[in-house]
Amino acid sequence: MHIVITGTSGGIGKAAAERFLSAGHRVTGIDVCPASIADARYTHLVFDIFSDPIPPIGGVDVLVNNAGVQDSGRDIDVNLKGTIRITEALLSPQLRSVVFVASASATTGAEFAEYAASKGGMVAYMKNVALRVAQWGATANSISPGGVTTALNRHVMEDPALWKAIMAETPLKKWASAEEIAEWIYFVAAVNRSMTAQDILIDNGEAARANFIW
């Protein structure tokens, strides 16, 4: 299959690209940064999904919308409007799956205001896409990670006090790795055939935490 993934120069996007490559698929990565993957089946395109012209990308079987920014002043533009823009450009009857990488904050609202709003909007847009691509027998779903051990979160991961406070709110006392999230993406995109229009929360139990007082 031909897999298109946005935001592949690092973090979850890079891990997802490597997961699909390891399974023998052809991957086209999109990012504003240079390529960080060297593989004969990998093609890297450098452009901004919100503002730059979208080059022709044909024969897409799976689209993974992963590119995003956080507390940047451009969260709505890139995370939501950019995702809508690239998705609409690549929708076709050949698609078999669209996966959106949203965030636990889409459910809880517990992050920067525009970031949470952009991810909540992404989940709503995912449901709209799912209804439209179903006519082709394709699925569309989102995954919503909580904390993930990527460079983007180094600020809190390397601060003992902040990390202790985060773990106090996390029942499983850990965060997911980018590789684990990539496995979820792979399953939803390449294995799943019957689930569509759903958001999957992967947050080590943080949103489910409740203190019973009696």
C-alpha positions as protocol buffer text, in pm:
chain_id: "A"
residue {
  index: 1
  type: MET
  ca { x: 0 y: 0 z: 0 }
}
residue {
  index: 2
  type: HIS
  ca { x: 94 y: 364 z: -44 }
}
residue {
  index: 3
  type: ILE
  ca { x: 84 y: 540 z: 293 }
}
residue {
  index: 4
  type: VAL
  ca { x: 93 y: 919 z: 329 }
}
residue {
  index: 5
  type: ILE
  ca { x: 187 y: 1051 z: 673 }
}
residue {
  index: 6
  type: THR
  ca { x: 217 y: 1415 z: 776 }
}
residue {
  index: 7
  type: GLY
  ca { x: 476 y: 1523 z: 1030 }
}
residue {
  index: 8
  type: THR
  ca { x: 733 y: 1248 z: 974 }
}
residue {
  index: 9
  type: SER
  ca { x: 1057 y: 1420 z: 1069 }
}
residue {
  index: 10
  type: GLY
  ca { x: 1030 y: 1316 z: 1434 }
}
residue {
  index: 11
  type: GLY
  ca { x: 817 y: 1180 z: 1714 }
}
residue {
  index: 12
  type: ILE
  ca { x: 499 y: 985 z: 1643 }
}
residue {
  index: 13
  type: GLY
  ca { x: 504 y: 1058 z: 1270 }
}
residue {
  index: 14
  type: LYS
  ca { x: 853 y: 919 z: 1223 }
}
residue {
  index: 15
  type: ALA
  ca { x: 772 y: 612 z: 1431 }
}
residue {
  index: 16
  type: ALA
  ca { x: 457 y: 552 z: 1227 }
}
residue {
  index: 17
  type: ALA
  ca { x: 644 y: 585 z: 898 }
}
residue {
  index: 18
  type: GLU
  ca { x: 904 y: 336 z: 1016 }
}
residue {
  index: 19
  type: ARG
  ca { x: 630 y: 93 z: 1127 }
}
residue {
  index: 20
  type: PHE
  ca { x: 466 y: 95 z: 785 }
}
residue {
  index: 21
  type: LEU
  ca { x: 803 y: 66 z: 611 }
}
residue {
  index: 22
  type: SER
  ca { x: 890 y: -235 z: 827 }
}
residue {
  index: 23
  type: ALA
  ca { x: 573 y: -404 z: 701 }
}
residue {
  index: 24
  type: GLY
  ca { x: 676 y: -352 z: 339 }
}
residue {
  index: 25
  type: HIS
  ca { x: 458 y: -55 z: 251 }
}
residue {
  index: 26
  type: ARG
  ca { x: 559 y: 253 z: 50 }
}
residue {
  index: 27
  type: VAL
  ca { x: 551 y: 574 z: 251 }
}
residue {
  index: 28
  type: THR
  ca { x: 537 y: 939 z: 151 }
}
residue {
  index: 29
  type: GLY
  ca { x: 619 y: 1169 z: 441 }
}
residue {
  index: 30
  type: ILE
  ca { x: 527 y: 1536 z: 463 }
}
residue {
  index: 31
  type: ASP
  ca { x: 694 y: 1782 z: 697 }
}
residue {
  index: 32
  type: VAL
  ca { x: 826 y: 2137 z: 716 }
}
residue {
  index: 33
  type: CYS
  ca { x: 1159 y: 1990 z: 828 }
}
residue {
  index: 34
  type: PRO
  ca { x: 1404 y: 1776 z: 624 }
}
residue {
  index: 35
  type: ALA
  ca { x: 1378 y: 1399 z: 612 }
}
residue {
  index: 36
  type: SER
  ca { x: 1511 y: 1191 z: 901 }
}
residue {
  index: 37
  type: ILE
  ca { x: 1436 y: 854 z: 737 }
}
residue {
  index: 38
  type: ALA
  ca { x: 1654 y: 690 z: 474 }
}
residue {
  index: 39
  type: ASP
  ca { x: 1474 y: 405 z: 297 }
}
residue {
  index: 40
  type: ALA
  ca { x: 1428 y: 316 z: -69 }
}
residue {
  index: 41
  type: ARG
  ca { x: 1050 y: 302 z: -18 }
}
residue {
  index: 42
  type: TYR
  ca { x: 1033 y: 640 z: 156 }
}
residue {
  index: 43
  type: THR
  ca { x: 970 y: 971 z: -21 }
}
residue {
  index: 44
  type: HIS
  ca { x: 989 y: 1299 z: 171 }
}
residue {
  index: 45
  type: LEU
  ca { x: 805 y: 1617 z: 74 }
}
residue {
  index: 46
  type: VAL
  ca { x: 880 y: 1948 z: 244 }
}
residue {
  index: 47
  type: PHE
  ca { x: 586 y: 2186 z: 266 }
}
residue {
  index: 48
  type: ASP
  ca { x: 347 y: 2347 z: 514 }
}
residue {
  index: 49
  type: ILE
  ca { x: 9 y: 2171 z: 503 }
}
residue {
  index: 50
  type: PHE
  ca { x: -167 y: 2497 z: 594 }
}
residue {
  index: 51
  type: SER
  ca { x: -7 y: 2752 z: 363 }
}
residue {
  index: 52
  type: ASP
  ca { x: 205 y: 2597 z: 87 }
}
residue {
  index: 53
  type: PRO
  ca { x: 85 y: 2456 z: -246 }
}
residue {
  index: 54
  type: ILE
  ca { x: 12 y: 2084 z: -217 }
}
residue {
  index: 55
  type: PRO
  ca { x: 208 y: 1890 z: -478 }
}
residue {
  index: 56
  type: PRO
  ca { x: 37 y: 1608 z: -669 }
}
residue {
  index: 57
  type: ILE
  ca { x: 33 y: 1291 z: -461 }
}
residue {
  index: 58
  type: GLY
  ca { x: -136 y: 1003 z: -635 }
}
residue {
  index: 59
  type: GLY
  ca { x: -247 y: 653 z: -549 }
}
residue {
  index: 60
  type: VAL
  ca { x: -299 y: 703 z: -176 }
}
residue {
  index: 61
  type: ASP
  ca { x: -431 y: 400 z: 15 }
}
residue {
  index: 62
  type: VAL
  ca { x: -387 y: 529 z: 372 }
}
residue {
  index: 63
  type: LEU
  ca { x: -362 y: 885 z: 502 }
}
residue {
  index: 64
  type: VAL
  ca { x: -228 y: 948 z: 852 }
}
residue {
  index: 65
  type: ASN
  ca { x: -284 y: 1305 z: 969 }
}
residue {
  index: 66
  type: ASN
  ca { x: -18 y: 1351 z: 1236 }
}
residue {
  index: 67
  type: ALA
  ca { x: 145 y: 1691 z: 1174 }
}
residue {
  index: 68
  type: GLY
  ca { x: 82 y: 1942 z: 1448 }
}
residue {
  index: 69
  type: VAL
  ca { x: 212 y: 2222 z: 1667 }
}
residue {
  index: 70
  type: GLN
  ca { x: 151 y: 2307 z: 2030 }
}
residue {
  index: 71
  type: ASP
  ca { x: 102 y: 2649 z: 2191 }
}
residue {
  index: 72
  type: SER
  ca { x: 249 y: 2808 z: 1879 }
}
residue {
  index: 73
  type: GLY
  ca { x: -3 y: 3075 z: 1790 }
}
residue {
  index: 74
  type: ARG
  ca { x: -79 y: 2861 z: 1483 }
}
residue {
  index: 75
  type: ASP
  ca { x: -246 y: 2561 z: 1648 }
}
residue {
  index: 76
  type: ILE
  ca { x: -585 y: 2614 z: 1483 }
}
residue {
  index: 77
  type: ASP
  ca { x: -426 y: 2688 z: 1145 }
}
residue {
  index: 78
  type: VAL
  ca { x: -190 y: 2390 z: 1133 }
}
residue {
  index: 79
  type: ASN
  ca { x: -360 y: 2125 z: 1345 }
}
residue {
  index: 80
  type: LEU
  ca { x: -715 y: 2179 z: 1225 }
}
residue {
  index: 81
  type: LYS
  ca { x: -725 y: 2385 z: 906 }
}
residue {
  index: 82
  type: GLY
  ca { x: -406 y: 2228 z: 769 }
}
residue {
  index: 83
  type: THR
  ca { x: -536 y: 1879 z: 842 }
}
residue {
  index: 84
  type: ILE
  ca { x: -865 y: 1957 z: 669 }
}
residue {
  index: 85
  type: ARG
  ca { x: -679 y: 2105 z: 371 }
}
residue {
  index: 86
  type: ILE
  ca { x: -449 y: 1806 z: 310 }
}
residue {
  index: 87
  type: THR
  ca { x: -729 y: 1554 z: 373 }
}
residue {
  index: 88
  type: GLU
  ca { x: -967 y: 1714 z: 128 }
}
residue {
  index: 89
  type: ALA
  ca { x: -688 y: 1727 z: -132 }
}
residue {
  index: 90
  type: LEU
  ca { x: -619 y: 1352 z: -100 }
}
residue {
  index: 91
  type: LEU
  ca { x: -969 y: 1208 z: -61 }
}
residue {
  index: 92
  type: SER
  ca { x: -1043 y: 958 z: -335 }
}
residue {
  index: 93
  type: PRO
  ca { x: -1220 y: 623 z: -385 }
}
residue {
  index: 94
  type: GLN
  ca { x: -881 y: 449 z: -362 }
}
residue {
  index: 95
  type: LEU
  ca { x: -846 y: 537 z: 6 }
}
residue {
  index: 96
  type: ARG
  ca { x: -904 y: 250 z: 244 }
}
residue {
  index: 97
  type: SER
  ca { x: -830 y: 434 z: 570 }
}
residue {
  index: 98
  type: VAL
  ca { x: -778 y: 780 z: 717 }
}
residue {
  index: 99
  type: VAL
  ca { x: -627 y: 809 z: 1065 }
}
residue {
  index: 100
  type: PHE
  ca { x: -614 y: 1132 z: 1263 }
}
residue {
  index: 101
  type: VAL
  ca { x: -368 y: 1176 z: 1550 }
}
residue {
  index: 102
  type: ALA
  ca { x: -567 y: 1392 z: 1788 }
}
residue {
  index: 103
  type: SER
  ca { x: -501 y: 1426 z: 2162 }
}
residue {
  index: 104
  type: ALA
  ca { x: -647 y: 1337 z: 2499 }
}
residue {
  index: 105
  type: SER
  ca { x: -707 y: 1710 z: 2536 }
}
residue {
  index: 106
  type: ALA
  ca { x: -978 y: 1679 z: 2270 }
}
residue {
  index: 107
  type: THR
  ca { x: -1178 y: 1497 z: 2539 }
}
residue {
  index: 108
  type: THR
  ca { x: -1055 y: 1659 z: 2860 }
}
residue {
  index: 109
  type: GLY
  ca { x: -969 y: 2011 z: 2745 }
}
residue {
  index: 110
  type: ALA
  ca { x: -670 y: 1992 z: 2979 }
}
residue {
  index: 111
  type: GLU
  ca { x: -405 y: 2169 z: 2773 }
}
residue {
  index: 112
  type: PHE
  ca { x: -340 y: 2499 z: 2598 }
}
residue {
  index: 113
  type: ALA
  ca { x: -671 y: 2649 z: 2486 }
}
residue {
  index: 114
  type: GLU
  ca { x: -611 y: 2666 z: 2109 }
}
residue {
  index: 115
  type: TYR
  ca { x: -437 y: 2328 z: 2108 }
}
residue {
  index: 116
  type: ALA
  ca { x: -730 y: 2161 z: 2284 }
}
residue {
  index: 117
  type: ALA
  ca { x: -974 y: 2334 z: 2049 }
}
residue {
  index: 118
  type: SER
  ca { x: -775 y: 2229 z: 1741 }
}
residue {
  index: 119
  type: LYS
  ca { x: -771 y: 1865 z: 1847 }
}
residue {
  index: 120
  type: GLY
  ca { x: -1138 y: 1867 z: 1945 }
}
residue {
  index: 121
  type: GLY
  ca { x: -1217 y: 2006 z: 1603 }
}
residue {
  index: 122
  type: MET
  ca { x: -1006 y: 1734 z: 1446 }
}
residue {
  index: 123
  type: VAL
  ca { x: -1213 y: 1463 z: 1614 }
}
residue {
  index: 124
  type: ALA
  ca { x: -1535 y: 1624 z: 1491 }
}
residue {
  index: 125
  type: TYR
  ca { x: -1392 y: 1653 z: 1140 }
}
residue {
  index: 126
  type: MET
  ca { x: -1286 y: 1287 z: 1154 }
}
residue {
  index: 127
  type: LYS
  ca { x: -1648 y: 1185 z: 1205 }
}
residue {
  index: 128
  type: ASN
  ca { x: -1749 y: 1396 z: 905 }
}
residue {
  index: 129
  type: VAL
  ca { x: -1484 y: 1227 z: 692 }
}
residue {
  index: 130
  type: ALA
  ca { x: -1590 y: 882 z: 815 }
}
residue {
  index: 131
  type: LEU
  ca { x: -1945 y: 937 z: 693 }
}
residue {
  index: 132
  type: ARG
  ca { x: -1821 y: 1044 z: 351 }
}
residue {
  index: 133
  type: VAL
  ca { x: -1559 y: 777 z: 286 }
}
residue {
  index: 134
  type: ALA
  ca { x: -1789 y: 497 z: 397 }
}
residue {
  index: 135
  type: GLN
  ca { x: -1940 y: 504 z: 48 }
}
residue {
  index: 136
  type: TRP
  ca { x: -1609 y: 364 z: -77 }
}
residue {
  index: 137
  type: GLY
  ca { x: -1585 y: 106 z: 202 }
}
residue {
  index: 138
  type: ALA
  ca { x: -1310 y: 309 z: 372 }
}
residue {
  index: 139
  type: THR
  ca { x: -1273 y: 387 z: 742 }
}
residue {
  index: 140
  type: ALA
  ca { x: -1179 y: 704 z: 927 }
}
residue {
  index: 141
  type: ASN
  ca { x: -1086 y: 710 z: 1295 }
}
residue {
  index: 142
  type: SER
  ca { x: -876 y: 911 z: 1536 }
}
residue {
  index: 143
  type: ILE
  ca { x: -644 y: 816 z: 1816 }
}
residue {
  index: 144
  type: SER
  ca { x: -600 y: 1051 z: 2110 }
}
residue {
  index: 145
  type: PRO
  ca { x: -274 y: 997 z: 2297 }
}
residue {
  index: 146
  type: GLY
  ca { x: -217 y: 1139 z: 2641 }
}
residue {
  index: 147
  type: GLY
  ca { x: 146 y: 1189 z: 2738 }
}
residue {
  index: 148
  type: VAL
  ca { x: 400 y: 1051 z: 2492 }
}
residue {
  index: 149
  type: THR
  ca { x: 776 y: 1033 z: 2550 }
}
residue {
  index: 150
  type: THR
  ca { x: 885 y: 1256 z: 2262 }
}
residue {
  index: 151
  type: ALA
  ca { x: 1118 y: 1555 z: 2239 }
}
residue {
  index: 152
  type: LEU
  ca { x: 813 y: 1784 z: 2238 }
}
residue {
  index: 153
  type: ASN
  ca { x: 751 y: 1688 z: 2602 }
}
residue {
  index: 154
  type: ARG
  ca { x: 1110 y: 1700 z: 2723 }
}
residue {
  index: 155
  type: HIS
  ca { x: 1032 y: 2008 z: 2934 }
}
residue {
  index: 156
  type: VAL
  ca { x: 821 y: 1810 z: 3180 }
}
residue {
  index: 157
  type: MET
  ca { x: 993 y: 1475 z: 3139 }
}
residue {
  index: 158
  type: GLU
  ca { x: 1324 y: 1616 z: 3261 }
}
residue {
  index: 159
  type: ASP
  ca { x: 1181 y: 1816 z: 3552 }
}
residue {
  index: 160
  type: PRO
  ca { x: 1154 y: 1582 z: 3856 }
}
residue {
  index: 161
  type: ALA
  ca { x: 887 y: 1790 z: 4030 }
}
residue {
  index: 162
  type: LEU
  ca { x: 668 y: 1822 z: 3721 }
}
residue {
  index: 163
  type: TRP
  ca { x: 712 y: 1454 z: 3634 }
}
residue {
  index: 164
  type: LYS
  ca { x: 614 y: 1350 z: 3987 }
}
residue {
  index: 165
  type: ALA
  ca { x: 300 y: 1563 z: 3964 }
}
residue {
  index: 166
  type: ILE
  ca { x: 211 y: 1412 z: 3626 }
}
residue {
  index: 167
  type: MET
  ca { x: 260 y: 1056 z: 3748 }
}
residue {
  index: 168
  type: ALA
  ca { x: 34 y: 1132 z: 4047 }
}
residue {
  index: 169
  type: GLU
  ca { x: -244 y: 1190 z: 3793 }
}
residue {
  index: 170
  type: THR
  ca { x: -161 y: 883 z: 3581 }
}
residue {
  index: 171
  type: PRO
  ca { x: -290 y: 549 z: 3715 }
}
residue {
  index: 172
  type: LEU
  ca { x: -47 y: 334 z: 3513 }
}
residue {
  index: 173
  type: LYS
  ca { x: 246 y: 555 z: 3621 }
}
residue {
  index: 174
  type: LYS
  ca { x: 396 y: 585 z: 3275 }
}
residue {
  index: 175
  type: TRP
  ca { x: 360 y: 750 z: 2936 }
}
residue {
  index: 176
  type: ALA
  ca { x: 337 y: 579 z: 2597 }
}
residue {
  index: 177
  type: SER
  ca { x: 632 y: 571 z: 2360 }
}
residue {
  index: 178
  type: ALA
  ca { x: 607 y: 701 z: 2004 }
}
residue {
  index: 179
  type: GLU
  ca { x: 653 y: 341 z: 1888 }
}
residue {
  index: 180
  type: GLU
  ca { x: 351 y: 223 z: 2089 }
}
residue {
  index: 181
  type: ILE
  ca { x: 134 y: 496 z: 1937 }
}
residue {
  index: 182
  type: ALA
  ca { x: 265 y: 394 z: 1595 }
}
residue {
  index: 183
  type: GLU
  ca { x: 137 y: 41 z: 1660 }
}
residue {
  index: 184
  type: TRP
  ca { x: -208 y: 182 z: 1732 }
}
residue {
  index: 185
  type: ILE
  ca { x: -194 y: 382 z: 1409 }
}
residue {
  index: 186
  type: TYR
  ca { x: -88 y: 74 z: 1214 }
}
residue {
  index: 187
  type: PHE
  ca { x: -368 y: -139 z: 1361 }
}
residue {
  index: 188
  type: VAL
  ca { x: -639 y: 122 z: 1300 }
}
residue {
  index: 189
  type: ALA
  ca { x: -518 y: 186 z: 944 }
}
residue {
  index: 190
  type: ALA
  ca { x: -402 y: -152 z: 816 }
}
residue {
  index: 191
  type: VAL
  ca { x: -572 y: -419 z: 1025 }
}
residue {
  index: 192
  type: ASN
  ca { x: -906 y: -268 z: 1123 }
}
residue {
  index: 193
  type: ARG
  ca { x: -1194 y: -310 z: 878 }
}
residue {
  index: 194
  type: SER
  ca { x: -1509 y: -261 z: 1085 }
}
residue {
  index: 195
  type: MET
  ca { x: -1444 y: 32 z: 1321 }
}
residue {
  index: 196
  type: THR
  ca { x: -1509 y: 379 z: 1183 }
}
residue {
  index: 197
  type: ALA
  ca { x: -1599 y: 727 z: 1313 }
}
residue {
  index: 198
  type: GLN
  ca { x: -1439 y: 644 z: 1651 }
}
residue {
  index: 199
  type: ASP
  ca { x: -1184 y: 818 z: 1871 }
}
residue {
  index: 200
  type: ILE
  ca { x: -953 y: 597 z: 2078 }
}
residue {
  index: 201
  type: LEU
  ca { x: -815 y: 743 z: 2402 }
}
residue {
  index: 202
  type: ILE
  ca { x: -465 y: 617 z: 2490 }
}
residue {
  index: 203
  type: ASP
  ca { x: -364 y: 802 z: 2807 }
}
residue {
  index: 204
  type: ASN
  ca { x: -257 y: 540 z: 3064 }
}
residue {
  index: 205
  type: GLY
  ca { x: -579 y: 601 z: 3253 }
}
residue {
  index: 206
  type: GLU
  ca { x: -537 y: 972 z: 3324 }
}
residue {
  index: 207
  type: ALA
  ca { x: -884 y: 1078 z: 3205 }
}
residue {
  index: 208
  type: ALA
  ca { x: -1043 y: 794 z: 3401 }
}
residue {
  index: 209
  type: ARG
  ca { x: -886 y: 893 z: 3733 }
}
residue {
  index: 210
  type: ALA
  ca { x: -1135 y: 951 z: 4012 }
}
residue {
  index: 211
  type: ASN
  ca { x: -1091 y: 992 z: 4387 }
}
residue {
  index: 212
  type: PHE
  ca { x: -1378 y: 836 z: 4581 }
}
residue {
  index: 213
  type: ILE
  ca { x: -1445 y: 1022 z: 4906 }
}
residue {
  index: 214
  type: TRP
  ca { x: -1659 y: 848 z: 5169 }
}
